[in-house]
Amino acid sequence: MVKVLLTTTSYQDTPGPHHDLLESAGVEVHRERGPLPEEKMLELAGEFDAFLCGDDVISRAVLDKSLPKLKIISKYGIGVDKIDVASCTELGIPLTFCPGVNHTTVSEHTFCLLLSVFRHLLTQANDAREGKWTRMTGHEIMGKTIGVVGLGRIGKEVVTRAKAFGMNVIGLDLYWPDDFAKEHGVAKADTFDEISEKCDIISLHTNLTEETRDLIRSETIAKMKKGVVIVNCARGELVNSVDMLAGLESGQVGGYGTDVLDEEPPSPDHPLLTAPNCVITPHIGSRTYESVERQAMMATQNLIHCLKGEKPLAQVNEVSIPDALI
């Protein structure tokens, strides 16, 4: 029987038709609680015909140990920065993913974090539960200028919501969506420095690459408006945590709302866990019943299509689909 490694916890924890669909494939499913580090993936590698994975580390070493048995990787979600895509392609392993399924959910969570920071929501709500009547003065987001870094599906959804809140929007993207920008009144920034200098808020929605790693660091923070608020619903590694802590402590950064960290789950001494004016959620930006069902169904459909020797709904790399396994 075909063996599949399932690691994504939101898939496993959320009821829905994806469970029935996976069961109908007639495969043996081994479940782990991801995201799994490289050492755990290396322990498991070699036993499975397919991975249905989340943000597990799938390095070249993991891929080499997985062969010749591994035939397919179905990524739950859209981010593939934890996967060695080039090696997947070189080794002939099709890598599928799930674009267009979580942009609504993540963009809503972006504003959840943004409003929490601006209105000191976490502190006041926690104090109220303890019987303290703490009343802090916050700020409106109406009229503020937000810089949206990355205008893919999620970034565009953030733009439309920002406009509904009466905000001014500046966008930054290598592939500028001219028609969308004109329709929604998005000003174009040519560099990240321009975003830094002009924006009251910076919202990150770009991929993690060697160019974007540590995009937010001491040098770039110094160029930002004093009191800038930064929101991150993309990848934790876009932000240097030590430098962010320094920015928050000095007041150069007025607040940081993030759904992602450079270490997940964080160690007890992670610098941002006790940082001032910092709201952290545990990578739940896409974790709603609606979004999980969409992602899980698409990831499962991609998996089953490939197991049947058929073209998946969405594929990252240009690799031929193997002969049918089921």
C-alpha positions in Angstrom: 0.0 0.0 0.0 1.1 3.6 -0.8 2.4 5.3 2.4 1.8 9.0 2.9 3.4 11.2 5.7 0.9 13.8 6.9 2.5 16.5 9.1 0.3 19.6 9.0 -1.6 20.1 12.3 -4.3 22.4 11.0 -5.2 19.7 8.4 -5.4 17.1 11.2 -7.1 19.2 13.8 -9.9 20.7 11.6 -12.9 18.6 10.7 -14.0 18.7 7.1 -14.4 16.8 3.8 -10.6 16.6 3.3 -10.4 13.7 5.8 -13.0 11.7 3.8 -11.2 12.5 0.5 -7.8 11.3 1.8 -9.4 8.2 3.2 -11.0 7.5 -0.1 -7.6 7.3 -1.8 -6.9 4.0 -0.1 -3.4 5.0 1.2 -1.8 4.3 4.5 -1.4 7.6 6.3 1.2 8.2 9.0 0.6 11.3 11.1 3.1 13.5 12.8 2.7 16.9 14.5 4.7 19.4 12.4 6.4 21.5 11.5 9.2 19.0 11.8 12.9 19.9 12.0 15.4 18.4 9.6 16.5 15.8 12.2 13.0 14.4 12.6 12.4 14.4 8.8 15.7 12.5 8.4 14.4 9.9 10.9 11.3 9.4 8.8 12.8 9.7 5.4 12.8 6.6 3.2 9.5 5.1 4.5 7.1 7.1 2.4 5.9 7.4 -1.2 4.5 10.9 -0.6 4.7 13.8 1.8 1.6 15.9 2.6 3.5 18.5 4.5 3.3 21.9 6.1 6.4 23.9 7.0 8.6 21.0 7.7 12.3 21.2 6.7 12.8 19.2 3.5 16.4 19.6 2.7 18.6 17.9 0.1 19.7 15.4 2.8 16.1 14.6 3.5 15.3 14.1 -0.2 18.4 11.9 -0.8 17.4 9.7 2.2 13.8 9.6 0.9 14.7 8.1 -2.5 14.0 6.0 -4.3 10.7 5.6 -2.5 9.5 9.2 -2.4 7.6 10.2 -5.6 5.5 13.2 -4.6 5.5 16.2 -2.3 2.1 17.9 -1.8 2.6 21.2 0.1 -0.3 22.4 2.3 -0.3 26.2 1.7 1.8 28.3 -0.5 5.2 28.9 1.1 7.9 26.6 0.0 11.0 28.2 1.5 11.5 25.3 3.9 11.8 22.9 0.9 14.8 22.6 -1.4 12.9 23.2 -4.6 15.9 23.0 -6.8 16.8 19.6 -5.5 13.2 18.4 -5.9 13.4 19.4 -9.6 16.9 17.9 -10.1 15.7 14.6 -8.5 12.5 14.5 -10.5 10.1 14.9 -7.6 7.0 16.9 -8.4 6.2 19.6 -5.8 2.6 20.8 -5.6 1.2 23.7 -3.6 -2.1 25.6 -2.9 -2.2 29.1 -4.3 -5.3 31.2 -3.9 -6.8 29.5 -0.9 -5.8 31.7 2.1 -5.6 35.3 1.0 -8.9 36.3 2.7 -8.0 34.7 6.0 -4.4 36.1 6.2 -5.4 39.6 5.1 -8.1 39.6 7.9 -5.5 38.5 10.4 -3.2 41.3 9.3 -5.8 43.8 10.4 -6.4 41.8 13.6 -2.8 42.3 14.5 -2.6 45.9 13.3 -5.7 47.0 15.3 -4.4 45.1 18.3 -1.2 47.1 18.3 -2.8 50.5 17.6 -5.4 50.1 20.3 -3.2 48.3 22.9 -5.8 45.6 22.9 -3.8 42.8 24.3 -2.7 44.7 27.4 -6.1 46.1 28.2 -8.0 42.9 27.6 -5.7 40.9 29.8 -5.8 43.5 32.5 -9.6 43.6 32.4 -9.7 39.8 32.9 -7.6 40.3 36.0 -10.0 42.9 37.4 -7.8 45.9 36.4 -9.5 48.8 34.6 -6.5 49.9 32.5 -7.5 52.5 30.0 -4.8 53.4 27.5 -5.1 55.9 24.7 -4.6 54.4 21.2 -4.6 55.7 17.7 -6.9 55.4 14.6 -5.6 53.8 11.5 -7.7 56.0 9.3 -5.6 58.5 7.4 -2.4 56.6 8.1 0.0 55.6 5.3 0.6 51.8 5.0 3.3 50.3 2.9 2.4 46.9 1.6 5.5 44.9 0.7 4.5 42.3 -1.8 1.3 42.6 -3.9 0.4 39.0 -4.5 -3.0 37.7 -3.6 -2.6 38.4 0.1 -1.1 41.8 -0.4 -3.9 42.9 -2.8 -6.5 41.8 -0.2 -4.7 43.9 2.4 -4.8 46.9 0.0 -8.6 46.6 -0.5 -9.2 46.5 3.3 -6.8 49.3 3.9 -8.7 51.5 1.5 -12.0 50.6 3.3 -10.4 51.9 6.5 -9.5 55.2 4.8 -5.8 54.6 4.6 -3.3 55.8 2.1 -1.4 52.9 0.4 2.1 52.6 -1.0 3.0 49.3 -2.6 6.3 47.6 -3.4 6.6 44.6 -5.8 9.0 43.5 -8.4 6.1 42.6 -10.7 4.0 45.7 -10.4 0.2 45.1 -10.9 -0.5 48.3 -12.8 -4.2 47.8 -13.4 -4.9 46.8 -9.8 -2.8 49.8 -8.5 -4.7 52.2 -10.7 -8.1 50.8 -9.7 -7.3 51.0 -6.0 -5.2 54.1 -5.9 -1.9 52.5 -4.8 1.2 54.6 -5.1 4.3 52.8 -6.4 7.5 52.6 -4.4 10.6 51.8 -6.3 12.7 50.8 -3.3 12.2 49.6 0.3 13.9 52.8 1.5 11.0 54.7 0.0 8.5 52.6 1.9 10.6 53.1 5.1 10.7 56.9 4.7 7.1 57.5 3.9 5.0 55.0 5.8 3.4 55.0 9.2 2.8 51.2 8.9 4.7 48.5 7.0 2.9 45.3 6.3 5.0 42.3 5.0 3.6 40.0 2.4 6.6 39.0 0.4 8.4 35.6 -0.1 11.4 34.7 1.9 14.5 34.7 -0.3 18.2 35.5 0.3 17.3 39.0 -0.8 14.4 39.5 1.7 15.9 37.7 4.7 16.5 40.2 7.5 14.7 42.9 5.4 13.8 44.5 8.7 17.1 45.0 10.6 18.9 47.8 12.4 20.0 49.6 9.2 16.5 49.6 7.7 14.8 50.4 11.0 16.9 53.5 11.4 15.5 54.8 8.1 11.9 54.4 9.1 9.6 57.0 10.6 9.9 57.1 14.4 7.1 55.1 15.9 6.5 53.0 12.8 4.3 50.0 13.3 5.3 46.8 11.5 3.0 43.8 10.7 4.3 40.4 9.6 2.0 37.7 8.3 4.6 36.3 5.9 7.8 34.7 7.3 9.5 35.3 10.6 13.0 35.4 8.9 12.1 38.6 7.1 12.7 40.3 10.5 15.8 40.2 12.6 14.4 39.5 16.0 17.3 41.0 18.0 17.2 44.2 15.9 13.4 44.4 16.2 13.7 44.2 20.0 16.2 47.0 20.0 13.8 49.1 17.8 10.9 48.5 20.1 12.8 49.3 23.3 14.1 52.5 21.8 10.7 53.6 20.5 12.0 53.8 16.9 9.5 51.0 16.3 6.1 51.9 17.9 4.8 48.3 17.7 5.2 45.0 16.0 2.4 42.6 15.3 3.5 39.2 13.9 2.0 35.8 13.2 5.4 34.3 12.4 8.8 34.0 14.1 12.2 33.0 13.0 12.0 30.1 15.5 8.7 28.2 15.7 7.7 27.4 18.3 10.0 29.9 20.0 12.4 29.0 22.8 11.6 30.4 26.2 14.3 33.1 25.9 13.3 34.3 22.4 13.9 38.0 22.3 10.5 39.0 21.2 8.4 37.1 23.8 8.9 39.9 26.3 9.3 42.8 23.9 7.3 45.9 24.6 4.4 46.7 22.3 4.7 43.4 20.5 1.7 41.1 19.7 2.6 37.6 18.6 0.2 34.9 17.4 1.3 31.3 16.8 1.3 31.2 13.0 -2.5 31.0 12.8 -3.0 33.6 10.0 -4.5 31.0 7.7 -6.0 28.8 10.4 -9.8 29.3 10.0 -12.3 26.6 9.3 -13.0 28.1 5.9 -9.4 28.5 4.9 -8.2 25.1 6.3 -10.9 23.3 4.3 -9.9 25.1 1.1 -6.1 24.4 1.6 -6.6 20.8 2.8 -8.9 19.9 -0.1 -6.6 21.4 -2.7 -3.5 19.7 -1.1 -5.3 16.4 -1.0 -6.6 16.8 -4.6 -3.0 17.6 -5.7 -1.8 14.5 -3.9 -4.4 12.2 -5.3 -4.0 13.5 -8.9 -0.3 12.8 -8.7 -0.8 9.4 -7.2 -3.1 8.6 -10.1 -0.4 9.8 -12.6 -2.5 12.9 -13.4 -1.6 16.6 -13.6 -2.2 18.3 -10.2 -4.2 21.6 -9.7 -1.0 23.6 -9.1 2.7 22.6 -9.3 5.8 24.6 -8.2 8.3 22.9 -10.4 8.4 21.6 -14.0 8.7 17.9 -13.3 6.9 15.0 -15.0 4.2 13.3 -12.9 5.2 9.7 -12.1 3.2 6.7 -13.3 0.1 5.9 -11.3 0.7 4.5 -7.8 -3.0 4.0 -7.0 
